[in-house]
Every structure is written in C-alpha cells, then in structure tokens.
Amino acid sequence: MRLSPLRGSYPAGWSARRLRFAVRFNPTRSDAKRAIRGPVVSFVPMEAIGERGEFDASRQRPIAEVEAGFTCFQDGDVLVAKITPCFENGKGAIACGLLGGIGFGTTELHVLRPSSDLDARFLFYVTASHSLRTLGAASMYGAAGQQRVGDGFLRDYLVGLPQLDVQRRIAAYLDRKTAAIDGLIAKKERLIELLEEKRQAAITQAVTKGLDPGVPMKQSGIGWLPVTPAHWAIARVKHEVVGMTSGSRGWSEYFAEEGAVFLQSGNLDRQLGLDLSAVQHVKPPATAEVRRTAIAPGDVLICITGALTGNVGLVREPLGEAYVNQHLALVRPRTSAIVPAFLTYALGSLAGQAQLAVAQYGLKQGLGLADVADVMLGVPPIAEQRLIVRTLDNALARSTDAGARLQMSVGALREYRQALITAAVTGQIDVANMADDRDDVVEKVEADGET
C-alpha cells in the first residue's frame, strides 16, 4: 500500500469532524410518512442485512402494521446494527430499492442520514471500518447477550473527511476492491461446502453400504436404508446401547471457574468430535444425578434441543470428571455389538440426520430420547465396523486439513478486507495512485488457498 503523508491523524486537506456534525441520526418519520403512496411498504428484518453490506428490500408489510414501533429509513440512509453480536460481526448497509423509497425495519438499527457534503458510500465504509467496530464494541451497554451500541458513541465518533470528490474516489476504490475480495471469499466458502458434501457422501456410503462395492446387497424395507449389505443386521439404536440419558436442569448454580468439565451443545464440533476451546466448569454435589450424567470415553453425545439439534460428537479421550447439560443426550454403546465411532458416523450420516430431522417436534427444534433410540442403523460385524472407522478416520483427516487451510485463507481475506477499509477511510492509502492496481496481498492469499 502507498501511504499518504499525514497531518496529525489525517492527510493534508482532510478535516476532522464528529459524526454528529455530518450526519442526521435516526431521523423522524414525518417526512417519510408524507412520501408513502400505498398500503404496503418495504420491511427489513435484521436477517435482510448482511455482514458485507448486503441489503434485501424484497419483503413488504402493510403500513398499518409497521408505522408504529419499527425503525423508519429511506433510500440512501446508512444502517448500522446496534445489538450484539450483529454489530461486532459487521452488519450494516446502505438502504436502497425500497418501495417508494421508504422502508421500515427492526428497531435494532441506527439510521445515519448523511449531509450534502458526505457521500453515503464513504460513510458506509467508515461504519464498517475496524476502528469504529472495535471501539463501538467496547462502548456497549446492557445485560449479557442483549448489549447494544448507543447512538452517543456514533454521534461522538471522530472521522476524517476529505473533499466530496475524494470521498467518492475512495468509495469507488473500496467498492472495486471489496467486491474482488468478496468474490474470493465466496469461491473458498463454496469449496468448503463441497468438501463437506464430499465428506458426508463418504460417511453415508461407508455406514450404509460398506467399503466393498461388489458385496451382495439386500432390500431392507426401510426408507432411510433401502439396501444394505446382505450380511449386515438392521437394528435400532436402543438395541445397540447399554444406556441413554440427558443432563439435568438447574446446574447453572454449580458453575465455577474450575472443576469438572460441563459439556453443552456448543461443544459438539462439525466434525463429529468435541470442541473444548471454550468449556464451562461446574462443582456439583455428590448425588445420583451426578453419577447418571457423568461422561466416559466412548460415549456418543447428541444435541437434542436448540439450533444445533442433531449435532453428534464422540468422546474419544478421557476428560476426567465431566458431565452433560440438559441439551445433550448421552448414549453409551454396547461395545461388544457396536464400535462407538461407527455409531457416531452412522448418526452423523445423511441417513441418520434425516431420521433425526423428521423426529424433531414443535416450533422449537428438539428431540426426545425416544427419537434417538428409534433411529435405524445398518450394523456390520464388529471387525468390519472397525475397518470402516479406520478408513473414514484416515480419509476425513485429509479432508479436515484441507478445510482448515481454506478456513484460514477466508479468515485472512476477511482481516485484509477490514484493514483495507480502515486504511482507505483514514487516508493511509493514496487512492488516486492506486485506482488501477491489482492488490498483491489479495493475489497472495488467493494463491495460498489454491495450494
């Protein structure tokens, strides 16, 4: 990057101004109401706003339902999510394509209407910069999980403003550069999706049809397992385990800085294992409930409530004293009949996940222990199970490594995108001399992802 000479915190010719003097915050809806021409208006919930400036104005609702109690904005306004984690994740956009130019949306948005000497796209990039998002996150107030950035922080935020034509050149430069970076990110995220699809296909093939494509097959009469190797048994999970349980409620009173491991749904990773990078600890009393929910190596854990319902993880190594919470089912395989890792792969396969998905009840995602117990499996002889597990472990380790490299590349691109935006809107990049540059850092990250 070519750096511009700075005078103080900004280049010569830039003025330092607090946003309150360049932006109209959360404008009243009186002007908007006069502009409304029909019975319906655009409605923008939080999910219609992306983390890289995406904005979906396709939803509509009757004006009578939204004119009170929702945030009002118009085309050209810059929207900034105020609530955690949306703010930290970068959610924000420029409103555009609204029906009649007017829209309503979630109350968890700050609306910034730029003055005549402030370009909306330049303002958007200021609000997306690393410095604003980091300082804003540090200023949040409210209860845990419901913290928000107040408009006082945004009003007092000090921004460097060049002349309007320079703002527009910077915004155009960032439009072009971020579009290129976002395209690379999308390509790598698609590769990650393809790896996951290939991984799922390999697991499903192995645990439903085995490793030998020439083995005789039989009709199972079961929708999820239409054919299986002729020498395999067909059984429900409950016939292959010595016990099933779930964690007890009310253990939050036992939370401690150290003590026994207390596994929750977030500790089941996407690779049918455990993620112990952020684990809760407890110091429970010695009761029967404690003994019932204690974890041992070889146990299979299944998330049975919440957004992660159906996630599966295997306890491969001793965890010491450890327990599950009420969102997890603990399944203890009968090891003389089924290998724990084979059961984990079977439950995590497309066939196992489809059965768990159908069994979920109510508007809130969830499973009962009986739903898990009734999942149908193809069960090969124990020696064949071990061979399938070894084969899958080796194959999926390579896939996991490739996925990790792609994830690192995506992370590097996102970090670079943030750094680029921050450098441009603070004048650290001489945009006039970089208008046609192909960025070397983007090329390097792209090349790293291809190796």
Secondary structure, 3 states (H helix, E strand, C coil): CCCCCEECCEECCCEEEEHHHCEEECCCCHHHHHHCCCCEEEEECHHHECCCCCECCCCEEEHHHHCCCCEEEECCCEEEECECCCCCCCCEEECCCCHHHEEEECCCEEEEEECCCCCHHHHHHHHHCHHHHHHHHHCCECCCCCCECCHHHHHHCEEEECCHHHHHHHHHHHHHHHHHHHHHHHHHHHHHHHHHHHHHHHHHHHHHHCCCCCCCEEEEEECCEEEEECCCEEEEHHHCEEEEEECCCCHHHHEECCCEEEECHHHECCCCCECCCCCEEECCCCCHHHHHCECCCCCEEEECECCCCCCEEECCCCCCCEEECCCEEEEEECCCCCCHHHHHHHHHCHHHHHHHHHHCCCCCCECCHHHHHCCEEEECCHHHHHHHHHHHHHHHHHHHHHHHHHHHHHHHHHHHHHHHHHHHHCCCCCHHHCCCCCCHHHHHHHHHHHC
